[in-house]
Amino acid sequence: MQFLNLSDPTDTASFEQAVRRGLGRGQGLYFPESIPVVAELDALLDLPFAERSAVLLAELTGLDVATLRPIVTTAFDFPLELIAVDERVNALELFHGPSLAFKDFGARFMAGCLSAFSDGSPTTILTATSGDTGAAVAHAFHGKPGVEAVILYPKGRITPLQEKLFCTLGGNIRTVAIEADFDTCQAMVKQAFDDEELRTRLGLNSANSINVARLLAQVCYYFEAVAKLGGREAVFCVPSGNFGNVTAGCVARAMGLPMRRILAATNINDTVPRYLADGQWAPKDTVATLSNAMDISRPNNFPRVEELARRAGTPISAFIDSVAVTDADTTAAVGALHEKGYLADPHSALAWRALDASLGDDETGVFACTAHPAKFAEVIEEAIGLQVPLPDALAQVRDLEVLSATIPGDFTALRGLLMD
Ligand SMILES: *Cc1c(COP(=O)(O)O)cnc(C)c1O
């Protein structure tokens, strides 16, 4: 399988090259040259999750099933649940991995690929996090031979529990508290990538969410959801920020997975819903909301959705639906779901709200649950006055020592630390 740079058709890559480079020339996104349609869907749906995922990823990447099987088995080693919330609606729980968010699927598969592709020369994953991505990346790369991960975060601006979740691992995971805000952390990472000597000496890679390995890994759980529904066609609703998760859903549909409609739910950072309504791409300033992992007004995966629509010959507004949900409706949704006996974090509850409003009487719906409710215990307590018990993964790290170094928010300090 060839991968094309969507901004520069002369820039092509194998899967391995696309994963190692992350971004293509001119900051372009890599994407499979064509989406393979699966043969024998029923037989595929009958396979166990890991085996089916290896087959799907072999189709999408061009790697052998035998190469992918051990990577996938290690990466997807946690449960995935489909819970009926009522007669029509199901929660697809994607948050049972080590960082309690769906990003574990993509980060762990990418880590397994980079480790498998390693030729012995050092690889350093350098990434900045405002909270959640850091945890997924740290757990994904922890203990992987030949790879070191360096994760920057703004000191004192993530929750103590978030910090414990990824700054207590040690080994090949170095966490660095920066005495500055998240934008500065991100600027420092960019500067490191512009530093030719650093880049080659350390083999820098960003593990950024636009890496195509992270995207393709997420295709697999849509097949699992349909398998758990017994092949029934459902409306899927995905809480969306950078639109990677929902892009993966669109890829699954393009591969032949029966999906009735795909709905991307956003918070009031609603660039895409407005774009689908009036054809104008007009991002506004990003606003802070209760679903903070989706506080994004320039979703960087959207060109991939447009490419899929173009290939399908469908206008974008008919290819995907998108709805914005306010904080007030998100809070109400947490409460409404709790009354049905289901506890959801704000991101997942927001998706349920959008799905519930759109679902026809004769339709089945699935909403993606992207984070464990305990990660957003404060919001839930505020919404419904309920204390969320700490799951084991959080309870275990609560008393561990934070191992981070602290440096000022300037590049010279980071360079010194990296060269050390
Ligand atoms: C990252 C994230 C999202 C948004 O996913 P995208 O792929 O960026 O659209 C939604 N919910 C949670 C909890 C997240 O961490």
The ligand as an ORCA input file, in Angstrom:
! r2SCAN-3c Opt
* xyz 0 1
  C      -8.856     13.265     22.023
  C     -10.209     13.106     22.605
  C     -11.388     13.307     21.845
  C     -11.372     13.803     20.422
  O     -10.896     12.843     19.515
  P     -10.448     13.295     18.041
  O      -9.951     12.070     17.400
  O      -9.371     14.334     18.252
  O     -11.635     13.881     17.369
  C     -12.618     13.050     22.441
  N     -12.700     12.651     23.720
  C     -11.611     12.462     24.484
  C     -11.780     12.047     25.904
  C     -10.321     12.676     23.960
  O      -9.246     12.490     24.745
*
